[in-house]
């Protein structure tokens, strides 16, 4: 047996040790984020060339102006077979088309005419004529990746160059035939970085993947590879992901993972490839053409700047902007767009250049050990929560901890260690750490509310100023405890895959729902909060106001669940959108409404309201406080957001929330009469 005060001191000491380990991981993460602040501003080459041709602009001069404005990269997409006839690179026809045309009238193309005269055209083959030797060699190399040697033929090795493949035209139209040489030359001549956009084919062998990388790596200024295609797959999916990862590791180029708005948009194989090369992953943000056409230039700039600042986007993927802005020409508008994006990045402390991923640290084994040690903060915090909720409050001298409590404590610590080490041993270490991190967030978020017991129980100060100050003190203490929950999440999950949102922390909605509900239950039933309800109250008739309150709680919980996350099921209203934009413009990092509108005023109100009003509003104040404290933990659960952004968001929310609470407290105390002190 052990005395209660010694038991609690042990829990405090262990929690402090584990939290210090989490703080060490957070410091390493802040260091990594500081050294991964270069952002590429890239332009889609195919869209740009079509745009320049449509408006009669000189592509080279236009690109020079864009580069001077801040453009760093040109994104070149593999040419599809179906696009050859609309390009300047060549023409492609099936054998059946050539034979049918020859039956109607003479074929004037000298290359195809010679083949027809020699009876070398087969109806089940596709024939491609290239206008230059480099394109011919590219077509030949690409087709040999898909077909057996006997099914690919170099028909003419001198102008006009012709290559043929035994396939049908429908399949040929969807084949990727390498990066166009003229676009590569444009990037090379203008000293722009190259972003290679590659399409997967499930028939690729490891040798074909290596050959594909060698093909575009000849450019020598390749920064990033981004995958595309109708099937939305990364290269090597499903069977050759190790070969693709090996090619990335050998070439040391970045893997661009595209920011998406729903799970069904995630590229197949994205997670599997990223797990193989976590220190070469960078986030890519693009705006679809249809959406871009509806936006004005400042909105586009602010959206890209927000992504780079708050979501670790390191490749800004641009398409031509086709609307005039401030009476500038279309060309000048696009130059201004790039210039303003670069200026916004520089204002936020970012730099432009080759995108920097989160590189592997020399002290990585130490960071891993600290993360494992940080897991012990969770059982220690949970056991402290149980101790704080005991009716006895402070332990009496000589009070002993019951054996059952000790057994549960030992079992809880053992279960945490087994979960973390066991999942690590079977290759699912991140899953174990996610479960522990979620438990830690829930535990410390609830502990933060428990720290408010005195505010909810004590009689408020007679002076409005003193009551307000008491509420602010309580808010600061509760906020500090909630931040420990965020620190636990950061300490356990600060991995490159989480920081680029390839792996997602899936407990966000639980944090926003469970903590407020736990706060409500504790406020109503815990003696520490002066809870008047008991088990017998559950058998009492349900009153109308209680029923309405229950409906309100369920509706609030559903709203929070639907509104949580970056891509929520319910979008913000027009008014809220304007408020968000205004707060971002004013404060750089927008605070969360759940904190400064709901959470912090609720906590301060608990210290300011007279007891008769506080009793009626107890459930609402508890829910509001729980929503705010849960949101603090949630802020640091968005691991793709830099730590300094999360901290600044909390500070901004605190300042604005206290200001709102102070005004509301002053109005309340001016209007509501006090209660006589008990004799």
C-alpha positions as CSV (number, residue, x, y, z in Angstrom):
1,X,0.0,0.0,0.0
2,X,1.1,3.6,-0.6
3,X,-0.1,6.9,0.8
4,X,-2.4,8.9,-1.4
5,X,-0.2,12.0,-1.5
6,X,2.8,9.9,-2.5
7,X,0.8,8.2,-5.2
8,X,-0.3,11.6,-6.6
9,X,3.2,13.0,-6.5
10,X,4.4,10.0,-8.5
11,X,1.7,10.6,-11.1
12,X,2.7,14.2,-11.3
13,X,6.4,13.4,-11.7
14,X,5.8,10.8,-14.4
15,X,3.4,13.1,-16.3
16,X,6.0,15.9,-16.1
17,X,8.7,13.6,-17.4
18,X,6.6,12.4,-20.3
19,X,5.4,15.9,-21.2
20,X,9.1,17.1,-21.2
21,X,9.8,14.3,-23.7
22,X,6.8,15.6,-25.8
23,X,8.2,19.1,-25.6
24,X,11.5,17.8,-26.9
25,X,9.7,16.3,-29.9
26,X,7.9,19.6,-30.4
27,X,11.2,21.6,-30.4
28,X,12.6,19.2,-33.0
29,X,9.5,19.6,-35.1
30,X,9.7,23.4,-34.9
31,X,13.3,23.2,-36.0
32,X,12.3,21.0,-39.0
33,X,9.5,23.3,-40.0
34,X,11.9,26.3,-39.9
35,X,14.3,24.5,-42.3
36,X,11.5,23.4,-44.7
37,X,10.2,26.8,-45.8
38,X,11.0,26.9,-49.5
39,X,7.9,27.0,-51.8
40,X,7.8,26.4,-55.5
41,X,5.5,28.5,-57.7
42,X,4.9,26.3,-60.7
43,X,2.9,26.8,-63.9
44,X,1.2,24.1,-65.9
45,X,3.1,24.1,-69.3
46,X,0.4,22.6,-71.4
47,X,-2.3,25.0,-70.2
48,X,0.1,27.9,-70.5
49,X,1.1,27.2,-74.1
50,X,-2.5,26.8,-75.2
51,X,-3.4,30.0,-73.3
52,X,-0.5,32.0,-74.9
53,X,-1.4,30.7,-78.4
54,X,-5.1,31.6,-77.9
55,X,-4.2,35.2,-77.0
56,X,-1.3,35.6,-79.4
57,X,1.4,36.0,-76.7
58,X,5.0,35.1,-77.2
59,X,5.4,32.1,-74.8
60,X,9.1,32.7,-74.2
61,X,8.8,36.4,-73.5
62,X,5.8,35.7,-71.3
63,X,7.6,33.1,-69.3
64,X,10.6,35.4,-68.8
65,X,8.2,38.0,-67.3
66,X,6.6,35.4,-65.1
67,X,10.0,34.1,-63.9
68,X,11.1,37.6,-63.0
69,X,7.9,38.0,-61.0
70,X,8.7,34.9,-59.0
71,X,7.8,31.8,-61.0
72,X,10.2,29.0,-60.1
73,X,9.0,25.9,-62.0
74,X,7.4,24.6,-65.1
75,X,5.1,21.6,-64.8
76,X,5.4,19.4,-67.9
77,X,2.8,16.6,-68.4
78,X,3.4,13.4,-70.4
79,X,1.9,13.6,-73.9
80,X,-1.0,11.2,-74.4
81,X,-1.5,9.3,-77.6
82,X,-4.9,10.9,-78.1
83,X,-3.3,14.4,-78.1
84,X,-0.7,13.8,-80.7
85,X,-2.8,15.0,-83.7
86,X,-3.6,18.3,-82.0
87,X,0.1,19.0,-81.3
88,X,3.1,20.2,-83.2
89,X,5.0,16.9,-82.5
90,X,3.4,14.4,-85.0
91,X,0.4,12.6,-86.2
92,X,-1.1,9.2,-85.4
93,X,-3.5,6.9,-87.3
94,X,-4.6,3.4,-87.1
95,X,-3.7,1.1,-90.0
96,X,-7.4,0.7,-90.8
97,X,-7.8,4.5,-91.1
98,X,-4.8,4.7,-93.5
99,X,-6.1,1.8,-95.6
100,X,-9.6,3.3,-95.8
101,X,-8.2,6.7,-96.7
102,X,-6.1,5.2,-99.5
103,X,-9.1,3.5,-100.9
104,X,-10.9,6.8,-101.2
105,X,-8.1,9.0,-102.4
106,X,-4.3,9.1,-102.6
107,X,-2.5,9.7,-99.3
108,X,-0.3,12.8,-99.7
109,X,1.9,12.3,-96.6
110,X,5.2,11.0,-98.0
111,X,5.9,8.7,-95.1
112,X,2.5,7.0,-95.0
113,X,2.3,7.0,-98.8
114,X,5.6,5.0,-99.0
115,X,4.3,2.5,-96.5
116,X,1.0,2.1,-98.4
117,X,2.9,1.6,-101.7
118,X,5.1,-1.1,-100.0
119,X,2.0,-2.8,-98.6
120,X,3.5,-2.5,-95.1
121,X,0.4,-1.1,-93.4
122,X,-1.5,-3.5,-91.2
123,X,-5.1,-2.8,-90.0
124,X,-4.5,-3.8,-86.4
125,X,-1.4,-1.5,-85.8
126,X,-1.2,2.2,-85.0
127,X,1.3,4.3,-87.0
128,X,2.8,7.5,-85.6
129,X,4.8,10.0,-87.6
130,X,7.1,12.2,-85.7
131,X,8.2,15.6,-87.1
132,X,11.7,15.5,-85.5
133,X,14.2,12.9,-84.4
134,X,14.0,13.6,-80.7
135,X,10.2,13.1,-80.7
136,X,10.6,10.0,-82.7
137,X,13.0,8.5,-80.2
138,X,10.7,9.5,-77.3
139,X,7.8,7.8,-78.9
140,X,9.8,4.7,-79.6
141,X,11.2,4.5,-76.0
142,X,7.7,5.1,-74.5
143,X,6.0,2.4,-76.6
144,X,8.6,-0.2,-75.8
145,X,7.7,0.2,-72.1
146,X,4.1,-1.0,-72.8
147,X,4.5,-3.7,-75.5
148,X,6.7,-6.7,-76.3
149,X,9.6,-5.9,-78.7
150,X,7.9,-7.8,-81.5
151,X,4.9,-5.5,-81.2
152,X,6.8,-2.2,-81.7
153,X,8.6,-1.4,-84.9
154,X,10.8,1.5,-86.0
155,X,9.3,1.8,-89.6
156,X,11.4,4.8,-90.7
157,X,14.5,6.0,-89.0
158,X,15.0,9.0,-91.1
159,X,12.7,11.9,-91.9
160,X,9.7,11.5,-92.0
161,X,10.2,9.3,-88.9
162,X,7.5,6.6,-88.3
163,X,7.1,4.2,-85.4
164,X,4.3,1.6,-85.2
165,X,2.8,-0.5,-82.4
166,X,0.4,-3.5,-82.5
167,X,-2.5,-2.1,-80.6
168,X,-5.9,-0.5,-81.2
169,X,-6.5,3.3,-81.3
170,X,-8.6,3.5,-78.2
171,X,-5.9,2.0,-76.1
172,X,-3.2,4.0,-77.8
173,X,-5.1,7.3,-77.1
174,X,-4.6,6.7,-73.3
175,X,-0.9,5.8,-73.4
176,X,1.6,8.3,-72.0
177,X,4.4,9.0,-74.5
178,X,6.9,10.9,-72.4
179,X,7.5,14.6,-71.7
180,X,7.4,16.8,-74.8
181,X,11.0,17.9,-75.7
182,X,10.0,21.4,-76.7
183,X,8.5,22.1,-73.3
184,X,11.6,20.6,-71.6
185,X,13.8,22.9,-73.7
186,X,11.7,25.9,-72.7
187,X,12.1,25.1,-69.0
188,X,15.8,24.4,-69.5
189,X,16.5,27.5,-71.5
190,X,14.8,29.8,-69.0
191,X,16.4,28.1,-66.0
192,X,13.2,27.0,-64.5
193,X,12.9,23.9,-62.3
194,X,11.0,21.0,-63.9
195,X,8.0,19.3,-62.3
196,X,7.4,16.1,-64.2
197,X,3.8,14.9,-64.4
198,X,3.7,11.2,-65.0
199,X,0.9,8.7,-65.7
200,X,0.9,5.2,-64.3
201,X,0.4,2.0,-66.2
202,X,-0.2,-1.2,-64.3
203,X,1.9,-3.1,-66.9
204,X,5.1,-1.2,-66.0
205,X,7.9,-3.4,-64.8
206,X,10.7,-2.1,-62.4
207,X,12.9,-1.7,-65.5
208,X,10.3,0.4,-67.2
209,X,10.0,2.6,-64.1
210,X,13.7,3.1,-64.0
211,X,13.7,3.9,-67.7
212,X,10.9,6.4,-67.2
213,X,12.8,8.2,-64.4
214,X,16.0,8.2,-66.5
215,X,14.1,9.7,-69.4
216,X,13.0,12.9,-67.5
217,X,16.0,13.1,-65.2
218,X,18.1,14.1,-68.3
219,X,16.7,17.6,-67.6
220,X,19.0,17.8,-64.6
221,X,16.8,20.4,-62.8
222,X,13.9,18.1,-61.8
223,X,12.5,19.1,-58.5
224,X,9.2,17.2,-58.1
225,X,7.2,14.4,-59.6
226,X,3.4,14.7,-59.6
227,X,1.2,11.9,-60.9
228,X,-1.9,12.2,-63.0
229,X,-4.3,10.1,-65.1
230,X,-7.9,9.1,-65.5
231,X,-7.4,6.2,-63.1
232,X,-5.9,8.6,-60.5
233,X,-2.9,6.3,-59.5
234,X,0.7,6.9,-58.4
235,X,3.4,5.3,-60.5
236,X,3.8,1.6,-59.7
237,X,0.4,1.0,-58.3
238,X,-0.5,-1.6,-57.3
239,X,2.4,-4.0,-57.6
240,X,5.5,-1.9,-58.2
241,X,5.4,0.7,-55.5
242,X,8.8,-0.5,-54.1
243,X,10.4,0.0,-57.5
244,X,8.9,3.5,-57.7
245,X,10.2,4.3,-54.2
246,X,13.6,3.1,-55.1
247,X,13.7,5.3,-58.1
248,X,12.7,8.3,-56.0
249,X,15.4,7.5,-53.4
250,X,18.0,7.1,-56.2
251,X,17.1,10.4,-57.9
252,X,16.3,12.3,-54.7
253,X,13.5,14.2,-56.3
254,X,10.3,15.1,-54.4
255,X,7.1,13.2,-54.5
256,X,4.2,15.8,-54.8
257,X,1.1,14.6,-52.9
258,X,-1.9,16.6,-54.1
259,X,-4.2,18.3,-51.5
260,X,-7.7,17.0,-52.0
261,X,-11.1,17.9,-50.7
262,X,-12.5,14.4,-50.2
263,X,-11.2,10.9,-49.7
264,X,-12.3,9.6,-53.0
265,X,-10.0,12.1,-54.7
266,X,-6.8,10.7,-53.1
267,X,-4.6,9.0,-55.6
268,X,-4.5,5.2,-55.3
269,X,-1.2,4.1,-53.8
270,X,-0.5,7.6,-52.4
271,X,-0.2,6.4,-48.8
272,X,1.8,3.3,-49.7
273,X,4.4,5.2,-51.7
274,X,4.7,8.1,-49.1
275,X,5.4,5.5,-46.4
276,X,8.4,4.3,-48.4
277,X,9.8,7.8,-48.9
278,X,8.4,10.0,-46.1
279,X,11.3,12.5,-46.2
280,X,10.7,13.2,-49.9
281,X,7.0,14.1,-49.7
282,X,5.8,17.7,-50.4
283,X,2.2,19.0,-50.5
284,X,0.8,20.4,-53.7
285,X,-2.1,22.8,-53.9
286,X,-3.9,23.5,-57.1
287,X,-7.2,25.2,-58.0
288,X,-9.3,23.4,-60.6
289,X,-10.0,25.3,-63.9
290,X,-13.8,25.5,-63.3
291,X,-13.3,27.0,-59.8
292,X,-10.5,29.3,-60.9
293,X,-12.8,30.9,-63.4
294,X,-15.2,32.0,-60.6
295,X,-12.5,33.6,-58.4
296,X,-11.0,37.1,-58.4
297,X,-7.2,37.6,-58.2
298,X,-7.0,38.6,-54.5
299,X,-9.0,35.5,-53.5
300,X,-6.6,33.2,-55.5
301,X,-3.6,34.9,-53.9
302,X,-5.0,34.6,-50.4
303,X,-6.0,30.9,-50.9
304,X,-2.5,29.9,-52.1
305,X,-0.8,32.0,-49.3
306,X,-3.1,30.4,-46.7
307,X,-2.2,26.9,-47.9
308,X,1.5,27.6,-47.8
309,X,1.3,29.3,-44.4
310,X,-1.1,27.1,-42.6
311,X,-1.2,23.7,-44.4
312,X,2.5,23.1,-45.2
313,X,1.9,23.4,-49.0
314,X,5.2,23.6,-50.7
315,X,4.2,23.5,-54.4
316,X,1.8,26.1,-55.6
317,X,0.4,24.8,-58.9
318,X,-0.8,27.6,-61.1
319,X,-2.9,27.6,-64.2
320,X,-3.3,30.7,-66.4
321,X,-5.7,33.3,-65.0
322,X,-8.1,34.4,-67.7
323,X,-9.6,37.6,-66.3
324,X,-8.4,41.1,-66.3
325,X,-7.6,42.7,-63.0
326,X,-7.5,46.4,-62.3
327,X,-7.7,47.2,-66.0
328,X,-4.4,45.3,-66.7
329,X,-4.0,43.1,-69.7
330,X,-4.4,39.3,-69.3
331,X,-0.6,39.0,-69.6
332,X,0.0,41.7,-67.0
333,X,-2.6,40.2,-64.7
334,X,-0.9,36.8,-64.7
335,X,2.5,38.4,-64.0
336,X,0.8,40.4,-61.1
337,X,-0.7,37.1,-59.8
338,X,2.7,35.4,-59.5
339,X,4.3,38.6,-58.1
340,X,1.6,38.9,-55.4
341,X,1.8,35.2,-54.4
342,X,5.6,35.6,-54.0
343,X,5.1,38.8,-51.9
344,X,2.6,37.0,-49.7
345,X,5.0,34.1,-49.2
346,X,7.8,36.4,-48.2
347,X,5.6,38.3,-45.7
348,X,4.9,35.0,-44.0
349,X,8.6,34.2,-43.7
350,X,8.7,31.7,-46.5
351,X,11.1,31.5,-49.4
352,X,10.7,30.6,-53.1
353,X,12.8,27.9,-54.8
354,X,13.0,24.2,-54.9
355,X,10.3,22.8,-52.5
356,X,11.9,21.5,-49.3
357,X,10.4,18.4,-47.6
358,X,10.9,17.4,-44.0
359,X,14.3,15.8,-44.1
360,X,15.4,13.0,-41.9
361,X,17.2,14.2,-38.8
362,X,20.5,12.9,-37.5
363,X,18.9,12.5,-34.1
364,X,15.9,10.6,-35.4
365,X,16.4,7.6,-33.0
366,X,16.4,10.0,-30.1
367,X,13.2,11.6,-31.4
368,X,11.6,8.2,-31.7
369,X,12.6,7.4,-28.1
370,X,11.2,10.7,-26.8
371,X,7.9,10.0,-28.7
372,X,7.6,6.6,-27.0
373,X,8.3,8.2,-23.6
374,X,5.7,10.9,-24.2
375,X,3.0,8.1,-24.4
376,X,3.3,7.7,-20.6
377,X,1.7,11.1,-20.1
378,X,-1.6,9.6,-21.1
379,X,-2.1,7.0,-18.4
380,X,-0.6,9.4,-15.8
381,X,-3.0,12.1,-16.8
382,X,-6.0,9.8,-16.8
383,X,-5.2,8.5,-13.3
384,X,-4.8,12.1,-12.1
385,X,-8.2,12.9,-13.6
386,X,-9.7,10.1,-11.6
387,X,-8.1,11.4,-8.5
388,X,-9.4,14.9,-9.0
389,X,-12.9,13.6,-9.4
390,X,-12.9,11.8,-6.1
391,X,-15.3,13.3,-3.5
392,X,-12.7,13.6,-0.9
393,X,-10.7,16.2,-2.8
394,X,-7.4,16.7,-1.1
395,X,-6.2,13.5,0.7
396,X,-6.2,13.3,4.5
397,X,-2.9,12.7,6.3
398,X,-2.1,9.0,6.2
399,X,-4.8,8.1,3.7
400,X,-3.9,5.0,1.6
401,X,-4.6,4.3,-2.0
402,X,-7.0,1.2,-2.3
403,X,-5.4,-1.9,-3.8
404,X,-7.9,-1.9,-6.6
405,X,-6.8,1.6,-7.7
406,X,-3.2,0.5,-7.7
407,X,-4.0,-2.6,-9.7
408,X,-5.9,-0.4,-12.3
409,X,-2.9,2.0,-12.4
410,X,-0.4,-0.7,-13.1
411,X,-2.7,-2.3,-15.7
412,X,-3.2,1.1,-17.5
413,X,0.5,1.8,-17.7
414,X,1.2,-1.7,-18.9
415,X,-1.6,-1.5,-21.5
416,X,-0.2,1.7,-22.9
417,X,3.4,0.3,-23.2
418,X,2.1,-2.9,-24.8
419,X,0.0,-1.0,-27.3
420,X,2.8,1.3,-28.4
421,X,5.5,-1.3,-28.5
422,X,3.3,-4.1,-29.8
423,X,2.0,-2.1,-32.8
424,X,5.5,-0.9,-33.5
425,X,6.7,-4.5,-33.6
426,X,4.1,-5.6,-36.1
427,X,4.8,-2.6,-38.4
428,X,1.8,-0.5,-37.4
429,X,3.5,1.8,-34.9
430,X,1.6,4.9,-36.1
431,X,-1.7,3.2,-35.4
432,X,-0.8,2.6,-31.8
433,X,0.5,6.1,-31.4
434,X,-2.7,7.6,-32.9
435,X,-4.8,5.7,-30.4
436,X,-2.7,6.9,-27.5
437,X,-2.6,10.4,-28.8
438,X,-6.4,10.4,-29.1
439,X,-6.7,9.2,-25.5
440,X,-4.3,11.9,-24.4
441,X,-6.2,14.6,-26.1
442,X,-9.4,13.5,-24.5
443,X,-7.8,13.1,-21.1
444,X,-6.1,16.5,-20.9
445,X,-9.1,18.3,-22.5
446,X,-11.3,16.9,-19.7
447,X,-8.6,17.7,-17.1
448,X,-8.7,21.3,-18.3
449,X,-12.4,21.5,-17.5
450,X,-11.9,19.9,-14.1
451,X,-9.5,22.7,-13.3
452,X,-12.5,25.0,-13.4
453,X,-14.2,23.4,-10.4
454,X,-13.6,26.4,-8.1
455,X,-15.0,28.8,-10.6
456,X,-18.2,26.9,-11.0
457,X,-18.6,26.2,-7.3
458,X,-17.5,29.4,-5.5
459,X,-19.6,32.4,-5.0
460,X,-18.6,35.1,-7.5
461,X,-16.8,38.3,-6.4
462,X,-19.1,41.2,-5.7
463,X,-16.9,43.5,-7.8
464,X,-17.3,43.1,-11.6
465,X,-13.6,43.7,-12.1
466,X,-12.6,41.2,-9.5
467,X,-15.0,38.6,-10.9
468,X,-13.7,39.2,-14.4
469,X,-10.1,38.8,-13.3
470,X,-11.0,35.5,-11.5
471,X,-12.6,34.3,-14.7
472,X,-9.5,35.2,-16.7
473,X,-7.2,33.4,-14.2
474,X,-9.3,30.3,-14.4
475,X,-9.4,30.5,-18.2
476,X,-5.6,30.8,-18.4
477,X,-5.1,27.7,-16.1
478,X,-7.7,25.7,-18.1
479,X,-6.1,26.8,-21.4
480,X,-2.6,25.7,-20.1
481,X,-3.9,22.2,-19.2
482,X,-5.6,21.9,-22.6
483,X,-2.4,22.9,-24.3
484,X,-0.8,19.9,-22.5
485,X,-3.2,17.7,-24.5
486,X,-2.1,19.4,-27.7
487,X,1.5,18.8,-26.6
488,X,0.8,15.0,-26.2
489,X,-0.6,14.8,-29.7
490,X,2.4,16.8,-31.1
491,X,4.8,14.6,-29.2
492,X,3.4,11.4,-30.4
493,X,2.5,12.2,-34.0
494,X,5.1,14.7,-35.3
495,X,6.0,12.6,-38.3
496,X,6.5,13.8,-41.9
497,X,3.5,11.7,-43.0
498,X,1.2,13.6,-40.6
499,X,2.9,16.9,-41.2
500,X,2.1,16.6,-44.9
501,X,-1.4,15.1,-44.2
502,X,-0.7,11.9,-46.0
503,X,-1.5,10.2,-42.7
504,X,-4.5,11.9,-41.0
505,X,-5.3,12.0,-37.3
506,X,-8.8,10.6,-37.3
507,X,-9.9,11.6,-33.8
508,X,-10.7,15.2,-34.5
509,X,-14.5,14.8,-34.3
510,X,-14.2,12.8,-31.1
511,X,-12.2,15.5,-29.5
512,X,-14.9,18.1,-30.4
513,X,-17.7,15.9,-29.1
514,X,-16.5,13.8,-26.2
515,X,-14.8,16.6,-24.2
516,X,-17.9,18.9,-24.1
517,X,-20.1,15.9,-23.2
518,X,-17.7,14.9,-20.5
519,X,-17.6,18.5,-19.2
520,X,-21.4,18.5,-19.0
521,X,-21.6,15.2,-17.1
522,X,-18.9,16.3,-14.7
523,X,-20.5,19.7,-14.1
524,X,-23.9,18.1,-13.3
525,X,-22.8,15.1,-11.2
526,X,-19.4,15.8,-9.7
527,X,-19.3,17.1,-6.1
528,X,-16.3,19.1,-7.0
529,X,-18.6,21.3,-9.1
530,X,-21.3,21.3,-6.5
531,X,-23.3,19.0,-8.7
532,X,-26.8,18.6,-7.3
533,X,-27.8,15.6,-9.4
534,X,-27.6,12.1,-8.1
535,X,-28.4,8.7,-9.4
536,X,-32.0,9.2,-8.2
537,X,-32.4,12.1,-10.5
538,X,-32.2,9.8,-13.5
539,X,-35.5,8.3,-12.4
540,X,-37.3,11.6,-12.1
541,X,-39.8,12.7,-14.7
542,X,-38.3,14.6,-17.7
543,X,-39.4,18.2,-17.8
544,X,-40.1,20.1,-20.9
545,X,-37.1,22.4,-20.5
546,X,-34.8,19.4,-19.9
547,X,-36.1,17.8,-23.1
548,X,-35.5,21.0,-25.1
549,X,-32.0,21.2,-23.5
550,X,-31.3,17.6,-24.6
551,X,-32.4,18.3,-28.1
552,X,-30.2,21.4,-28.1
553,X,-27.2,19.4,-27.0
554,X,-27.7,16.8,-29.7
555,X,-28.2,19.5,-32.3
556,X,-25.0,21.2,-31.2
557,X,-23.0,18.0,-31.2
558,X,-24.3,17.2,-34.7
559,X,-23.4,20.7,-36.0
560,X,-19.9,20.5,-34.5
561,X,-19.3,17.1,-36.1
562,X,-20.5,18.2,-39.5
563,X,-18.5,21.4,-39.3
564,X,-15.2,19.9,-38.2
565,X,-12.2,19.4,-40.5
566,X,-10.9,21.5,-43.3
567,X,-13.5,20.1,-45.7
568,X,-16.6,20.0,-43.6
569,X,-19.9,18.6,-44.6
570,X,-21.6,22.0,-44.0
571,X,-19.8,25.0,-45.5
572,X,-19.7,28.4,-43.8
573,X,-22.3,31.0,-44.6
574,X,-21.6,34.1,-46.5
575,X,-21.5,36.2,-43.3
576,X,-19.1,33.7,-41.7
577,X,-16.9,33.7,-44.8
578,X,-16.6,37.5,-44.6
579,X,-15.8,37.4,-40.9
580,X,-13.1,34.7,-41.5
581,X,-11.6,36.8,-44.3
582,X,-11.6,39.9,-42.1
583,X,-10.1,38.2,-39.1
584,X,-7.4,36.7,-41.3
585,X,-6.6,40.1,-42.8
586,X,-6.5,41.7,-39.4
587,X,-4.7,39.0,-37.4
588,X,-2.8,37.0,-40.1
589,X,-3.8,33.8,-38.4
590,X,-7.6,33.5,-37.8
591,X,-8.7,32.4,-34.3
592,X,-11.4,29.7,-34.1
593,X,-15.0,30.8,-33.4
594,X,-15.5,27.8,-31.1
595,X,-12.9,29.3,-28.8
596,X,-13.4,33.1,-28.7
597,X,-17.2,33.1,-29.3
598,X,-18.2,30.0,-27.3
599,X,-15.5,28.6,-25.0
600,X,-13.7,31.6,-23.4
601,X,-16.8,33.7,-22.7
602,X,-18.5,30.6,-21.1
603,X,-15.6,30.2,-18.7
604,X,-15.5,33.8,-17.8
605,X,-19.2,33.9,-17.4
606,X,-19.0,31.1,-14.8
607,X,-17.0,33.4,-12.6
608,X,-19.1,36.5,-13.3
609,X,-22.7,35.2,-13.2
610,X,-24.7,35.4,-9.9
611,X,-25.4,31.9,-8.5
612,X,-29.1,31.9,-9.4
613,X,-28.3,32.5,-13.0
614,X,-25.3,30.2,-13.0
615,X,-27.4,27.3,-11.7
616,X,-29.9,27.7,-14.6
617,X,-27.1,28.1,-17.2
618,X,-24.8,25.4,-15.7
619,X,-25.3,22.9,-18.5
620,X,-24.8,25.5,-21.2
621,X,-21.6,27.0,-19.6
622,X,-20.2,23.5,-19.2
623,X,-20.8,22.6,-22.8
624,X,-19.4,25.9,-24.0
625,X,-16.3,25.5,-21.9
626,X,-15.9,22.0,-23.2
627,X,-16.2,23.1,-26.8
628,X,-13.5,25.7,-26.4
629,X,-11.1,23.4,-24.6
630,X,-11.7,20.6,-27.0
631,X,-10.9,22.9,-29.8
632,X,-7.6,23.8,-28.3
633,X,-6.5,20.2,-28.5
634,X,-8.0,20.0,-32.0
635,X,-5.9,22.9,-33.1
636,X,-2.7,20.9,-32.6
637,X,-4.3,17.7,-34.0
638,X,-4.1,19.4,-37.4
639,X,-0.6,18.2,-37.7
640,X,-0.1,19.7,-41.2
641,X,-0.3,23.1,-39.7
642,X,3.0,24.6,-38.4
643,X,3.3,24.9,-34.6
644,X,3.8,28.6,-34.6
645,X,0.5,29.0,-36.5
646,X,-1.3,26.9,-33.9
647,X,0.2,28.9,-31.1
648,X,-0.6,32.3,-32.7
649,X,-4.2,31.0,-33.4
650,X,-4.6,30.3,-29.7
651,X,-3.2,33.6,-28.6
652,X,-5.4,35.5,-31.0
653,X,-8.4,33.6,-29.9
654,X,-7.6,34.3,-26.2
655,X,-7.2,38.0,-26.8
656,X,-10.4,38.4,-28.8
657,X,-12.4,36.0,-26.5
658,X,-11.3,37.9,-23.3
659,X,-12.4,41.1,-25.0
660,X,-15.8,39.8,-25.8
661,X,-16.2,38.3,-22.3
662,X,-15.2,41.6,-20.7
663,X,-17.8,43.5,-22.6
664,X,-20.5,40.9,-21.9
665,X,-19.5,40.8,-18.2
666,X,-19.7,44.6,-17.9
667,X,-23.2,44.7,-19.5
668,X,-24.4,41.8,-17.3
669,X,-23.2,43.3,-14.0
670,X,-24.7,46.7,-15.0
671,X,-28.1,45.1,-15.6
672,X,-28.3,42.2,-13.1
673,X,-28.7,42.8,-9.4
674,X,-26.6,40.9,-7.0
675,X,-27.6,38.4,-4.3
676,X,-27.3,39.0,-0.6
677,X,-24.4,37.1,1.1
678,X,-25.4,34.1,3.2
679,X,-25.5,34.8,6.9
